[in-house]
Amino acid sequence: MKLILPIFLLLSQFNALALTGLDLLSAKDSAVREYQYEAELNEIEAWKAEIEGSEVHVKIQSHDGSFEYGCHLHDTEMVCHEEDHHDLNKSESYSDLNMAFQSAIKKLDRTLKKRGADLSIVTSYKVWKIEDHDHGHGEEADVWTKVAYDLNGQSKISYIQCHQHEGEKEFFCHYKSAAHEEPNF
């Protein structure tokens, strides 16, 4: 009996350190805070967060280049460290990117809950914006979210396209079968 308790505690600690889809969002937020020391938020064009072993890797593309962060938990706080930097030449607004992503995640969360799951099953997010992509509704841009997750033992990928209708602040999101102009990191 004395041996069972230490093994249980060790397994509990190990499972507490396992990263889930919920950690992707805190890693992205932490990486963006680190990025702010180097560049302006409104220059972010796209970002990607994915679990790789015991870390979350976050990549941010901006007007100033490509920034990579390795993120991990220090107790309960997600911290990120810059890993690499490459120059690029692009620009766009982070606030639209983030607002559309939040709308996409709300849609995804509702869908997963209907299937008996939650955002913890997500293994990666990738978000990007396509300027001047008008479908006749007066939208200025599309924001795409690519989500990879494991559901019932199967790896799945969903694409969510979000846009604003002319004169509205709210983002409207739709599932799509394939991505449009997905950037490579």
N, C-alpha and C positions, 0 to 999 in steps of 0.2 A: 504494500500500500504506500509506503514511503517513496518508492520509486515512481509510482504513477503520478503523483502531484508534481514533481519537478518536470517530468516529461510533458504533462498537460500545460504547465506554465510556459515551457520552451516552445511548444507548438502554438500556443496562443500568441506569444510574442512574434513568432515567425509570420503567422497569418496577419497580424496587425501591420506588419511591414510590407505586405504584398500590395502593390499599387493596383488601383481600379480606375474605371472611367471617370469616377468622381475626382480623382487626383489630376486628371488632365486639365480641368478647368482652373484649379488653383495653380497649377504649373504655368499655364498660359498667362494668368494674371501676374504671377511673380516674374515671369520673363519680360512681360511688358513693362513692369516697374523698373527692372534692370535696364531695359532698352531706353527708357526715358532719360537715363543719365548720358546716353550717347547721341540721341537724336529726338526729333519731334514726333509725337504720336500721330499727327495728321499726315505723316509721310509713310505710314504702314500701308502696304498694298495687299499683302496676303500673309497668312501664318498657318503653321501646321504643328500639332502636338501629338506625340505617339509614345506609348509605353515601350521601352526597350530594356528588358531585364529589370533591374532595381531602380531605374531612372526614367524620367519622362524627358524626351528630347523635344525641344521647341525650336522651330525655325521661323524667323520673321524676315520677309522681304520688304524692303523699303526703298525710297529714293536714294538713300545713302549706301545701300548694299544689302547683303544677306547676313543676318546675325543668327548664330546657333547657340542654344543654351542647354546645359545639362541640369536637370532639376531633380531634387530628391528631398525627402522629409528629414528635418532636424526636429526630433520629437514630433510635434503636431504641425510644425510650420514648414511650408514648402519653400525652399530656397533654390535659386538658379544662379549658375555661373556661366559667363560667356565662354563658348568653346572655339568659335571660328568667326571670321568676317570676310565677306567677298563683296566687291563693288558691283553695283547695278545702276541702271538709269531709268527709274520709273517713279510714279507718285500718285497718291490718292488719300482719301480721308478715312482715318481709323474709326471715327465715331459711327459712320454709316456701316462700316464693316462689322463693328461690335454690335450695333443695334440689330442688324439683320441676323447675325449669328445667334443672339439671344432669342429672336423670334423662331429661328430654325430649331434651336434646342428645346423650346417649349413644345413645338410640334412633335419632335422626336420623342420627348419624354411622355407625352400623351399616348403616342403610338406604342411605345414600349410597355407602358403600364397596362394597356389593353391586352398585351401579350404576356402579362405576368412578370415583367422585367423592369429594370430601371437603368439610369445612365451609368451605373457602375459596370455594366458589361461592355462599354465602349472601350476600344483599344487605340483609336486615333481619330483626330479631327484635322481637317484641312479646310481653310476658308480663303476665298479670293473674290475679287470684284472685277466685273467686266464693264467698262465704261461704254456709254453710247450704244447700248443694246436695247433698242426700242421695239416692242411688240405691238405697237399701235395703241397702247394704253397711256402713253405719255410718260413712261418710266425713263429715268435718266440712266440707270445702271442695274445690272443683276449682281447679287451677291450669292455665291455658291458655297455650300457646306458639304463636304464629303465626310461621311462617318463610317468607320469600320468598327464592327462589334461581333461578339460571339453570342448567338442565341440558340439555345437548345442543342449545343454541341456543333453548330455550323457557323463558319465564318461568313459574315454578310457585309455588304457595302450599300449604303444609301446615299443618294444625292438629293439635296434640298436646295431649290432655287428660290431666292427671296427678292422682292422688288417693291418699290413704292409706286402707287398710282399718282398721277399728276395732282399736286396740291395737297397730298396727304403725307403725314409723318410716319404713320404705321407701315410696317413691312408685311407683305402678304407672301406666304411661303407655299411651295408646291413640291411634292416628290417628283423626281425625274428618273428615267431609266438609265441615263448616261449624263456625264458632265460635259460642259461646254468650255473650251479654252482653259482647261486645267493646267496650272503652272507646274513646272518641274522644280524641285528643290535640290 
